[in-house]
Structure formats: C-alpha cells, structure tokens
C-alpha cells in the first residue's frame, strides 16, 4: 500500500474500534489484579469444558457454545450491567468473536481478549483449575 492510497480516516476508525472492543492478556491481568469493582466485569472462557477444567483465567466462567446459545442460561449467569471479557484458545480462534456477536445481540457489553488462552499461559499469568459454575 503506497502512502498516496492510504486512507487515514479508515485507519483511524479501525484502530479506535480495535481499542474499544479488544484488550490484551496483560491488560486483563492488570484488571484482575487491580482495584476494579469485580461487579463491573466478568471473564468468560468459551473453550470446551474439558479444556477449561485443565486451567483457566482466575474467576473465569466457562461458557462454551451450547451455553451461549441459550438465552435463559445467559440471563441467569451473566450480569447485564457488567463488561464481559471473552477469550478462547488462540489469536486465530473465532469462538470468542462468535460468542461476542450472540451476547451483543442480547444487549451485553463485550470485549475480546486478543491472544486467548495460549497468550495468557505464554506470559505466565495466574492459572486457576477450580471450576466456576455457569
């Protein structure tokens, strides 16, 4: 792409949207370790239950595909006024994005955690094996 055809407005909008709707594993770790009100957010792991049980982000709720398709289940376990941080397996996994679309359609605020579980583990952040019921 040459500088003559570079669309600065489109690029600016792209990066504004990226900042608004995604976060990194480092930022999520800071949120969990910080003084943020835990009622203001929930962390959702959309991986398969057997993978979640082997290890997940501390306090993450497992919400695999069948559960995010169930509106009653979602309304029972998720906080409507919280920001939901979703992650899946890797940076190229689209499960979190698919869940995000469903949750957004139900009126939930969603942020996708870039890099997913693989990035979380690679950076040595805390891992929990206690299952959080959902």
N, C-alpha and C positions, 0 to 999 in steps of 0.2 A: 504494500500500500504506500503510495507516494504522499508526500505532505500536501500536494495540490488536491488530492481527492479525500483527504482525511476529514471526516465530519466531526468537528469539535463538539458541537451540541449533542450529537448522538453519543459520543464517547462520554461526555459529562453525565448525561442521563443514565447511561449504562453503569457507571461507577457509583453514582448516587443510589441507584436501585440495589446494586450489589452490597453496598454498605448497609442499607436499610433492611435487607431481607436475608443476609447471611452473616455468620460470625465464624471465627476460628476456634480451634480447640483451646488455644491459650486464653482467649477472651472468656470462654465458657469456664475454664478453670478458675480464672480470677473472679468471675461472678459467684461461683460456688464457694470459694474461699473468702469472699468479701462480706460486707455488711448489708448486702441487698436483702430486702424483705423476702423471705422464702415463699410468701404467698403471692408475690408478684411474678413468679415464673414457675414452670415445670419443665423437666428434662424428659424427653421421650425417646426411647430406644426402639426403633421399628424393625430390628433384626428378628430372626426366628427365635422362639423361646429357648431352645436348647443352646443357642449361642449367647443369648442374654444371661442364662444361668451360669455359664462359664466365667462371666465377668462383664461388667458394665460400668458406666459413669456413675459415681455415687449419687444416690437418691433417684436415679432414672427409673421411670415406669416403662415396662415393656408393652408396646402397642403394635404387635405385628399386623400384617394386612387384614386378616379376618376381623380383628377388633376395630380397626379404624374405619371399616365399612359399616359398623353397627352404631347407628346414631344414639340409641339408648345407652349403650356401653360408654360411648364417648361422654355423653352428658352426665353420666353417673360418676366418672372418674377424673374428668378434666375440669379445670377452673376456667370459666368463661372470661374472667377478667385478668387472667394471667397471660404472660407471653410464653409460648411453647417453643422450646429449643429441641429440634428434631435431629437425630443422627442415624445413619445406617452403617454399612460395612466400610466403605472406602470413598475416596473422592469421586469415583466413577459410578458408584451405586446410585440408583434413582429411586429407591424405596422412600427415602425421606421426602423427596420432591413430590412423589405421588401422594403420600400421606398429607403433605402440606396442602396440596390442592383440595383434598377432601375436607380437611379441617378449616381451611379458609372459607370454603363454600358454606360451612356451618357457623361462620362468624367468629372463629378463633384467630388470634394474632400468632403468627408463626415466623420463626427464624430458623433457617437451615444451618447446621454446624458443618462447615466445609472440612473435608478430610475424613470425617466419620470416625468410627471406632479404631480403624487402623492408625490414623494420625494420633488419636488420644493415647494409645498404647505406645506408639513410637516415641512420643515425647515424655513418657514416663509419668504421666499424671495418675492420680489415685484410681484404683480399681476396686470395685465392690462386687461381692458374689451373693450377698443377701438379696433374695427376690422381693421386690416391691410389688405387692398385689395391684392388679389393674382389672 
